[in-house]
Amino acid sequence: MKISIEINCDNAAFEGDLLAMEIASICAQAARKAVVLGRPPGSQSRREPLRDSNGNACGYVLVNRPEVERCDECAGTRWPMESHEEYCSLYEE
């Protein structure tokens, strides 16, 4: 999985002494959105806007997930790099 964050600091919310606080707030927002975008495991690439304290769009968080495959033997979903034995052995009783 790859997470990309882009923040454009060219508006009024980033002026003055509160620049670091604004960036920290937007990074926290990006982290919350990345957690949600990363679910469910079978989901593909998704992008969500980020907003500054004035409510203006100022960037985005993008979550890229690899393609997943279905395991016909156990009907489970697995990552491409896992063999059936690697994946299914995790769930055997």
VORO-93731 format. One record per residue: residue number from 1; residue in one letter; x, y, z of N, C-alpha, C, O, CB in turn. Coordinates in nm, 4 decimals. Glycine has a CB too. Layout:
n | res | n_px | n_py | n_pz | ca_px | ca_py | ca_pz | c_px | c_py | c_pz | o_px | o_py | o_pz | cb_px | cb_py | cb_pz
NUM | A | X | Y | Z | X | Y | Z | X | Y | Z | X | Y | Z | X | Y | Z
...
***
This chain:
n | res | n_px | n_py | n_pz | ca_px | ca_py | ca_pz | c_px | c_py | c_pz | o_px | o_py | o_pz | cb_px | cb_py | cb_pz
1 | M | 0.0845 | -0.1164 | 0.0000 | 0.0000 | 0.0000 | 0.0000 | 0.0895 | 0.1233 | 0.0000 | 0.1964 | 0.1245 | 0.0611 | -0.0964 | -0.0005 | 0.1215
2 | K | 0.0444 | 0.2253 | -0.0686 | 0.1183 | 0.3517 | -0.0737 | 0.0217 | 0.4642 | -0.0409 | -0.0893 | 0.4687 | -0.0939 | 0.1851 | 0.3738 | -0.2139
3 | I | 0.0637 | 0.5553 | 0.0463 | -0.0182 | 0.6710 | 0.0838 | 0.0557 | 0.7967 | 0.0415 | 0.1721 | 0.8162 | 0.0764 | -0.0487 | 0.6728 | 0.2379
4 | S | -0.0133 | 0.8827 | -0.0348 | 0.0436 | 1.0104 | -0.0785 | -0.0402 | 1.1237 | -0.0211 | -0.1632 | 1.1180 | -0.0210 | 0.0498 | 1.0194 | -0.2342
5 | I | 0.0281 | 1.2263 | 0.0275 | -0.0399 | 1.3440 | 0.0824 | 0.0162 | 1.4673 | 0.0134 | 0.1378 | 1.4850 | 0.0053 | -0.0220 | 1.3537 | 0.2382
6 | E | -0.0726 | 1.5523 | -0.0364 | -0.0296 | 1.6785 | -0.0965 | -0.1044 | 1.7919 | -0.0276 | -0.2268 | 1.7889 | -0.0147 | -0.0550 | 1.6800 | -0.2515
7 | I | -0.0288 | 1.8914 | 0.0161 | -0.0866 | 2.0086 | 0.0824 | -0.0369 | 2.1338 | 0.0115 | 0.0838 | 2.1547 | -0.0014 | -0.0495 | 2.0121 | 0.2346
8 | N | -0.1295 | 2.2166 | -0.0343 | -0.0973 | 2.3435 | -0.0984 | -0.1080 | 2.4529 | 0.0077 | -0.2161 | 2.4754 | 0.0621 | -0.1924 | 2.3723 | -0.2205
9 | C | 0.0006 | 2.5197 | 0.0372 | 0.0055 | 2.6199 | 0.1449 | -0.0054 | 2.7634 | 0.0927 | 0.0463 | 2.8562 | 0.1549 | 0.1348 | 2.6046 | 0.2239
10 | D | -0.0719 | 2.7817 | -0.0201 | -0.0796 | 2.9143 | -0.0824 | -0.2099 | 2.9873 | -0.0549 | -0.2639 | 3.0516 | -0.1449 | -0.0613 | 2.9017 | -0.2302
11 | N | -0.2622 | 2.9791 | 0.0679 | -0.3813 | 3.0583 | 0.0991 | -0.3709 | 3.1172 | 0.2398 | -0.2734 | 3.0925 | 0.3107 | -0.5089 | 2.9719 | 0.0864
12 | A | -0.4693 | 3.1931 | 0.2788 | -0.4644 | 3.2722 | 0.4026 | -0.4470 | 3.1892 | 0.5289 | -0.3884 | 3.2370 | 0.6260 | -0.5891 | 3.3531 | 0.4149
13 | A | -0.4967 | 3.0661 | 0.5297 | -0.4864 | 2.9832 | 0.6501 | -0.3413 | 2.9528 | 0.6871 | -0.3130 | 2.9188 | 0.8020 | -0.5623 | 2.8529 | 0.6302
14 | F | -0.2504 | 2.9646 | 0.5926 | -0.1098 | 2.9312 | 0.6157 | -0.0224 | 3.0534 | 0.6392 | 0.0998 | 3.0408 | 0.6474 | -0.0561 | 2.8535 | 0.4990
15 | E | -0.0821 | 3.1705 | 0.6500 | -0.0051 | 3.2927 | 0.6710 | 0.0195 | 3.3166 | 0.8192 | -0.0589 | 3.2731 | 0.9035 | -0.0774 | 3.4126 | 0.6095
16 | G | 0.1255 | 3.3840 | 0.8501 | 0.1531 | 3.4256 | 0.9879 | 0.2164 | 3.3171 | 1.0733 | 0.2794 | 3.2237 | 1.0236 | 0.0267 | 3.4708 | 1.0527
17 | D | 0.1970 | 3.3332 | 1.2047 | 0.2634 | 3.2474 | 1.3025 | 0.1997 | 3.1100 | 1.3186 | 0.2575 | 3.0230 | 1.3837 | 0.2652 | 3.3156 | 1.4343
18 | L | 0.0824 | 3.0888 | 1.2610 | 0.0116 | 2.9628 | 1.2822 | 0.0364 | 2.8593 | 1.1723 | -0.0363 | 2.7604 | 1.1629 | -0.1356 | 2.9894 | 1.2926
19 | L | 0.1377 | 2.8814 | 1.0901 | 0.1685 | 2.7901 | 0.9807 | 0.1881 | 2.6466 | 1.0301 | 0.1280 | 2.5538 | 0.9759 | 0.2934 | 2.8372 | 0.9072
20 | A | 0.2709 | 2.6282 | 1.1316 | 0.2994 | 2.4938 | 1.1821 | 0.1743 | 2.4279 | 1.2389 | 0.1533 | 2.3082 | 1.2193 | 0.4084 | 2.4993 | 1.2890
21 | M | 0.0914 | 2.5043 | 1.3088 | -0.0335 | 2.4493 | 1.3645 | -0.1295 | 2.4074 | 1.2536 | -0.1958 | 2.3042 | 1.2644 | -0.1016 | 2.5527 | 1.4563
22 | E | -0.1370 | 2.4867 | 1.1479 | -0.2255 | 2.4545 | 1.0353 | -0.1791 | 2.3271 | 0.9661 | -0.2605 | 2.2406 | 0.9337 | -0.2304 | 2.5712 | 0.9345
23 | I | -0.0502 | 2.3155 | 0.9434 | 0.0036 | 2.1952 | 0.8789 | -0.0195 | 2.0724 | 0.9672 | -0.0571 | 1.9665 | 0.9169 | 0.1548 | 2.2122 | 0.8491
24 | A | 0.0023 | 2.0853 | 1.0961 | -0.0202 | 1.9736 | 1.1885 | -0.1667 | 1.9303 | 1.1868 | -0.1965 | 1.8109 | 1.1881 | 0.0217 | 2.0127 | 1.3316
25 | S | -0.2564 | 2.0262 | 1.1840 | -0.3993 | 1.9958 | 1.1808 | -0.4369 | 1.9210 | 1.0531 | -0.5137 | 1.8249 | 1.0571 | -0.4814 | 2.1246 | 1.1924
26 | I | -0.3831 | 1.9651 | 0.9408 | -0.4141 | 1.9004 | 0.8129 | -0.3504 | 1.7616 | 0.8059 | -0.4097 | 1.6698 | 0.7492 | -0.3652 | 1.9875 | 0.6950
27 | C | -0.2319 | 1.7450 | 0.8619 | -0.1686 | 1.6123 | 0.8657 | -0.2516 | 1.5155 | 0.9508 | -0.2654 | 1.3983 | 0.9158 | -0.0241 | 1.6224 | 0.9217
28 | A | -0.3062 | 1.5640 | 1.0615 | -0.3931 | 1.4797 | 1.1450 | -0.5194 | 1.4411 | 1.0676 | -0.5649 | 1.3270 | 1.0751 | -0.4310 | 1.5533 | 1.2769
29 | Q | -0.5752 | 1.5363 | 0.9938 | -0.6922 | 1.5097 | 0.9095 | -0.6580 | 1.4035 | 0.8050 | -0.7365 | 1.3116 | 0.7815 | -0.7413 | 1.6400 | 0.8404
30 | A | -0.5402 | 1.4161 | 0.7421 | -0.4965 | 1.3194 | 0.6409 | -0.4811 | 1.1804 | 0.7013 | -0.5179 | 1.0812 | 0.6385 | -0.3640 | 1.3641 | 0.5775
31 | A | -0.4271 | 1.1725 | 0.8225 | -0.4099 | 1.0431 | 0.8893 | -0.5451 | 0.9774 | 0.9163 | -0.5606 | 0.8572 | 0.8944 | -0.3322 | 1.0605 | 1.0212
32 | R | -0.6426 | 1.0543 | 0.9633 | -0.7768 | 0.9996 | 0.9880 | -0.8387 | 0.9479 | 0.8588 | -0.8979 | 0.8400 | 0.8563 | -0.8683 | 1.1065 | 1.0511
33 | K | -0.8249 | 1.0248 | 0.7524 | -0.8830 | 0.9838 | 0.6245 | -0.8105 | 0.8629 | 0.5671 | -0.8741 | 0.7773 | 0.5055 | -0.8789 | 1.0994 | 0.5245
34 | A | -0.6794 | 0.8535 | 0.5857 | -0.6031 | 0.7399 | 0.5346 | -0.6478 | 0.6099 | 0.6006 | -0.6540 | 0.5059 | 0.5350 | -0.4531 | 0.7617 | 0.5572
35 | V | -0.6788 | 0.6151 | 0.7291 | -0.7272 | 0.4962 | 0.7996 | -0.8585 | 0.4493 | 0.7373 | -0.8766 | 0.3300 | 0.7130 | -0.7461 | 0.5254 | 0.9511
36 | V | -0.9493 | 0.5417 | 0.7117 | -1.0784 | 0.5069 | 0.6526 | -1.0611 | 0.4598 | 0.5084 | -1.1241 | 0.3621 | 0.4679 | -1.1740 | 0.6269 | 0.6581
37 | L | -0.9775 | 0.5272 | 0.4307 | -0.9563 | 0.4912 | 0.2902 | -0.8892 | 0.3560 | 0.2760 | -0.9068 | 0.2889 | 0.1744 | -0.8730 | 0.5970 | 0.2207
38 | G | -0.8133 | 0.3153 | 0.3749 | -0.7421 | 0.1881 | 0.3689 | -0.8303 | 0.0680 | 0.3933 | -0.7844 | -0.0454 | 0.3797 | -0.6317 | 0.1878 | 0.4675
39 | R | -0.9564 | 0.0894 | 0.4290 | -1.0496 | -0.0204 | 0.4521 | -1.1524 | -0.0228 | 0.3411 | -1.1813 | 0.0837 | 0.2864 | -1.1183 | -0.0073 | 0.5896
40 | P | -1.2079 | -0.1321 | 0.3047 | -1.1713 | -0.2681 | 0.3422 | -1.0486 | -0.3132 | 0.2655 | -1.0075 | -0.2454 | 0.1713 | -1.2874 | -0.3642 | 0.3174
41 | P | -0.9884 | -0.4262 | 0.3029 | -0.8663 | -0.4701 | 0.2378 | -0.8781 | -0.4846 | 0.0864 | -0.7783 | -0.4676 | 0.0164 | -0.8239 | -0.5995 | 0.2961
42 | G | -0.9940 | -0.5147 | 0.0344 | -1.0105 | -0.5338 | -0.1088 | -1.0294 | -0.4047 | -0.1867 | -1.0393 | -0.4089 | -0.3093 | -1.1260 | -0.6227 | -0.1336
43 | S | -1.0345 | -0.2917 | -0.1204 | -1.0589 | -0.1653 | -0.1896 | -0.9386 | -0.1247 | -0.2735 | -0.8257 | -0.1644 | -0.2447 | -1.0923 | -0.0551 | -0.0892
44 | Q | -0.9629 | -0.0463 | -0.3763 | -0.8569 | -0.0017 | -0.4654 | -0.8175 | 0.1422 | -0.4308 | -0.8477 | 0.1906 | -0.3217 | -0.9017 | -0.0124 | -0.6136
45 | S | -0.7509 | 0.2092 | -0.5226 | -0.7042 | 0.3455 | -0.4996 | -0.8216 | 0.4398 | -0.4738 | -0.9231 | 0.4362 | -0.5434 | -0.6219 | 0.3947 | -0.6193
46 | R | -0.8051 | 0.5231 | -0.3731 | -0.9076 | 0.6217 | -0.3397 | -0.8405 | 0.7518 | -0.2996 | -0.7312 | 0.7512 | -0.2428 | -0.9999 | 0.5704 | -0.2260
47 | R | -0.9056 | 0.8627 | -0.3291 | -0.8515 | 0.9959 | -0.3025 | -0.9582 | 1.0796 | -0.2327 | -1.0746 | 1.0788 | -0.2726 | -0.8042 | 1.0648 | -0.4343
48 | E | -0.9178 | 1.1516 | -0.1286 | -1.0083 | 1.2388 | -0.0534 | -0.9453 | 1.3767 | -0.0392 | -0.8242 | 1.3878 | -0.0197 | -1.0404 | 1.1787 | 0.0864
49 | P | -1.0273 | 1.4831 | -0.0488 | -0.9732 | 1.6180 | -0.0327 | -0.9388 | 1.6486 | 0.1126 | -0.9963 | 1.5912 | 0.2051 | -1.0724 | 1.7206 | -0.0849
50 | L | -0.8441 | 1.7401 | 0.1308 | -0.8091 | 1.7932 | 0.2630 | -0.8524 | 1.9387 | 0.2666 | -0.8456 | 2.0081 | 0.1652 | -0.6548 | 1.7787 | 0.2930
51 | R | -0.8970 | 1.9855 | 0.3831 | -0.9449 | 2.1231 | 0.3965 | -0.8699 | 2.1940 | 0.5084 | -0.8387 | 2.1345 | 0.6117 | -1.0969 | 2.1259 | 0.4234
52 | D | -0.8415 | 2.3221 | 0.4862 | -0.7742 | 2.4016 | 0.5887 | -0.8765 | 2.4505 | 0.6915 | -0.9953 | 2.4198 | 0.6811 | -0.6990 | 2.5217 | 0.5247
53 | S | -0.8297 | 2.5264 | 0.7903 | -0.9185 | 2.5725 | 0.8980 | -1.0242 | 2.6718 | 0.8509 | -1.1214 | 2.6972 | 0.9220 | -0.8367 | 2.6358 | 1.0077
54 | N | -1.0060 | 2.7279 | 0.7318 | -1.1065 | 2.8174 | 0.6732 | -1.2084 | 2.7414 | 0.5887 | -1.3016 | 2.8009 | 0.5345 | -1.0384 | 2.9240 | 0.5880
55 | G | -1.1904 | 2.6096 | 0.5775 | -1.2823 | 2.5277 | 0.4992 | -1.2489 | 2.5163 | 0.3526 | -1.3255 | 2.4582 | 0.2757 | -1.4173 | 2.5812 | 0.5120
56 | N | -1.1351 | 2.5712 | 0.3124 | -1.0951 | 2.5661 | 0.1722 | -1.0200 | 2.4363 | 0.1410 | -0.9418 | 2.3879 | 0.2229 | -1.0078 | 2.6873 | 0.1375
57 | A | -1.0444 | 2.3806 | 0.0223 | -0.9685 | 2.2637 | -0.0212 | -0.8223 | 2.3055 | -0.0384 | -0.7931 | 2.4057 | -0.1037 | -1.0267 | 2.2041 | -0.1547
58 | C | -0.7323 | 2.2296 | 0.0195 | -0.5899 | 2.2668 | 0.0129 | -0.5011 | 2.1485 | -0.0231 | -0.3787 | 2.1590 | -0.0159 | -0.5447 | 2.3255 | 0.1461
59 | G | -0.5599 | 2.0381 | -0.0611 | -0.4791 | 1.9220 | -0.0984 | -0.5617 | 1.7956 | -0.0950 | -0.6846 | 1.7992 | -0.1013 | -0.3589 | 1.9081 | -0.0060
60 | Y | -0.4914 | 1.6822 | -0.0848 | -0.5602 | 1.5540 | -0.0841 | -0.4742 | 1.4476 | -0.0177 | -0.3534 | 1.4640 | -0.0009 | -0.5965 | 1.5118 | -0.2264
61 | V | -0.5393 | 1.3388 | 0.0195 | -0.4713 | 1.2180 | 0.0633 | -0.5152 | 1.1086 | -0.0337 | -0.6340 | 1.0938 | -0.0625 | -0.5052 | 1.1812 | 0.2150
62 | L | -0.4176 | 1.0320 | -0.0840 | -0.4433 | 0.9271 | -0.1816 | -0.3902 | 0.7961 | -0.1262 | -0.2741 | 0.7879 | -0.0861 | -0.3781 | 0.9602 | -0.3191
63 | V | -0.4743 | 0.6935 | -0.1237 | -0.4334 | 0.5607 | -0.0791 | -0.4388 | 0.4668 | -0.1989 | -0.5454 | 0.4449 | -0.2564 | -0.5245 | 0.5088 | 0.0376
64 | N | -0.3244 | 0.4117 | -0.2362 | -0.3147 | 0.3137 | -0.3450 | -0.2948 | 0.1766 | -0.2843 | -0.1978 | 0.1523 | -0.2125 | -0.1983 | 0.3482 | -0.4433
65 | R | -0.3871 | 0.0877 | -0.3137 | -0.3764 | -0.0504 | -0.2660 | -0.3472 | -0.1406 | -0.3849 | -0.3969 | -0.1158 | -0.4947 | -0.5068 | -0.0955 | -0.1925
66 | P | -0.2675 | -0.2447 | -0.3649 | -0.2409 | -0.3373 | -0.4752 | -0.3657 | -0.4178 | -0.5102 | -0.4583 | -0.4301 | -0.4301 | -0.1254 | -0.4321 | -0.4390
67 | E | -0.3658 | -0.4717 | -0.6308 | -0.4748 | -0.5601 | -0.6717 | -0.4779 | -0.6806 | -0.5783 | -0.3732 | -0.7264 | -0.5326 | -0.4583 | -0.6053 | -0.8202
68 | V | -0.5949 | -0.7310 | -0.5504 | -0.6089 | -0.8509 | -0.4683 | -0.6655 | -0.9631 | -0.5535 | -0.7306 | -0.9385 | -0.6550 | -0.6994 | -0.8243 | -0.3452
69 | E | -0.6410 | -1.0835 | -0.5125 | -0.6897 | -1.2004 | -0.5835 | -0.7761 | -1.2835 | -0.4906 | -0.7625 | -1.2780 | -0.3683 | -0.5728 | -1.2841 | -0.6387
70 | R | -0.8645 | -1.3598 | -0.5506 | -0.9465 | -1.4528 | -0.4738 | -0.8782 | -1.5887 | -0.4743 | -0.8274 | -1.6325 | -0.5775 | -1.0910 | -1.4625 | -0.5319
71 | C | -0.8767 | -1.6537 | -0.3627 | -0.8229 | -1.7883 | -0.3526 | -0.9393 | -1.8856 | -0.3734 | -1.0288 | -1.8934 | -0.2893 | -0.7515 | -1.8118 | -0.2139
72 | D | -0.9386 | -1.9590 | -0.4837 | -1.0483 | -2.0511 | -0.5143 | -1.0564 | -2.1665 | -0.4157 | -1.1647 | -2.2197 | -0.3914 | -1.0328 | -2.1055 | -0.6544
73 | E | -0.9443 | -2.2053 | -0.3593 | -0.9435 | -2.3201 | -0.2687 | -1.0105 | -2.2896 | -0.1355 | -1.0745 | -2.3771 | -0.0772 | -0.8015 | -2.3659 | -0.2446
74 | C | -0.9968 | -2.1662 | -0.0862 | -1.0554 | -2.1338 | 0.0437 | -1.1574 | -2.0208 | 0.0352 | -1.2186 | -1.9847 | 0.1357 | -0.9465 | -2.0963 | 0.1415
75 | A | -1.1760 | -1.9644 | -0.0849 | -1.2697 | -1.8536 | -0.1085 | -1.2309 | -1.7270 | -0.0326 | -1.3156 | -1.6409 | -0.0089 | -1.4105 | -1.8953 | -0.0688
76 | G | -1.1048 | -1.7149 | 0.0055 | -1.0559 | -1.5954 | 0.0742 | -0.9938 | -1.4969 | -0.0232 | -0.9702 | -1.5295 | -0.1395 | -0.9543 | -1.6333 | 0.1811
77 | T | -0.9676 | -1.3763 | 0.0251 | -0.9006 | -1.2744 | -0.0548 | -0.7562 | -1.2673 | -0.0090 | -0.7283 | -1.2638 | 0.1108 | -0.9712 | -1.1353 | -0.0419
78 | R | -0.6644 | -1.2651 | -0.1047 | -0.5231 | -1.2615 | -0.0681 | -0.4498 | -1.1605 | -0.1544 | -0.4946 | -1.1267 | -0.2640 | -0.4592 | -1.4009 | -0.0822
79 | W | -0.3367 | -1.1125 | -0.1041 | -0.2521 | -1.0209 | -0.1804 | -0.1793 | -1.0989 | -0.2869 | -0.1551 | -1.2182 | -0.2685 | -0.1519 | -0.9469 | -0.0889
80 | P | -0.1433 | -1.0367 | -0.3978 | -0.0779 | -1.1085 | -0.5077 | 0.0524 | -1.1775 | -0.4678 | 0.0875 | -1.2803 | -0.5259 | -0.0502 | -1.0134 | -0.6199
81 | M | 0.1245 | -1.1232 | -0.3703 | 0.2538 | -1.1804 | -0.3359 | 0.2423 | -1.3037 | -0.2458 | 0.3426 | -1.3688 | -0.2167 | 0.3389 | -1.0760 | -0.2684
82 | E | 0.1221 | -1.3352 | -0.2021 | 0.1038 | -1.4501 | -0.1143 | 0.0596 | -1.5709 | -0.1955 | -0.0287 | -1.5602 | -0.2807 | 0.0011 | -1.4187 | -0.0037
83 | S | 0.1201 | -1.6842 | -0.1694 | 0.0723 | -1.8067 | -0.2309 | -0.0479 | -1.8563 | -0.1503 | -0.0748 | -1.8081 | -0.0403 | 0.1854 | -1.9149 | -0.2374
84 | H | -0.1176 | -1.9512 | -0.2060 | -0.2302 | -2.0096 | -0.1324 | -0.1831 | -2.0641 | 0.0018 | -0.2500 | -2.0453 | 0.1034 | -0.2973 | -2.1215 | -0.2150
85 | E | -0.0685 | -2.1314 | 0.0026 | -0.0183 | -2.1921 | 0.1258 | 0.0141 | -2.0854 | 0.2310 | -0.0173 | -2.1025 | 0.3488 | 0.1065 | -2.2767 | 0.0963
86 | E | 0.0770 | -1.9754 | 0.1881 | 0.1110 | -1.8683 | 0.2825 | -0.0151 | -1.8056 | 0.3410 | -0.0239 | -1.7837 | 0.4618 | 0.1964 | -1.7604 | 0.2133
87 | Y | -0.1113 | -1.7771 | 0.2559 | -0.2334 | -1.7090 | 0.3007 | -0.3202 | -1.8008 | 0.3855 | -0.3569 | -1.7667 | 0.4979 | -0.3135 | -1.6582 | 0.1806
88 | C | -0.3521 | -1.9156 | 0.3317 | -0.4500 | -2.0038 | 0.3970 | -0.3960 | -2.0674 | 0.5247 | -0.4742 | -2.1024 | 0.6131 | -0.4934 | -2.1128 | 0.3010
89 | S | -0.2643 | -2.0831 | 0.5362 | -0.2085 | -2.1397 | 0.6580 | -0.2292 | -2.0470 | 0.7771 | -0.2277 | -2.0919 | 0.8917 | -0.0605 | -2.1684 | 0.6395
90 | L | -0.2483 | -1.9200 | 0.7512 | -0.2731 | -1.8254 | 0.8603 | -0.4087 | -1.8482 | 0.9254 | -0.4291 | -1.8122 | 1.0414 | -0.2643 | -1.6826 | 0.8091
91 | Y | -0.5011 | -1.9076 | 0.8514 | -0.6389 | -1.9197 | 0.8978 | -0.6792 | -2.0629 | 0.9265 | -0.7952 | -2.0888 | 0.9583 | -0.7320 | -1.8613 | 0.7965
92 | E | -0.5854 | -2.1570 | 0.9159 | -0.6172 | -2.2965 | 0.9461 | -0.6310 | -2.3136 | 1.0969 | -0.5639 | -2.2466 | 1.1754 | -0.5081 | -2.3921 | 0.8897
93 | E | -0.7180 | -2.4032 | 1.1343 | -0.7381 | -2.4286 | 1.2785 | -0.6598 | -2.5482 | 1.3233 | -0.6644 | -2.5845 | 1.4409 | -0.8858 | -2.4494 | 1.3105
***
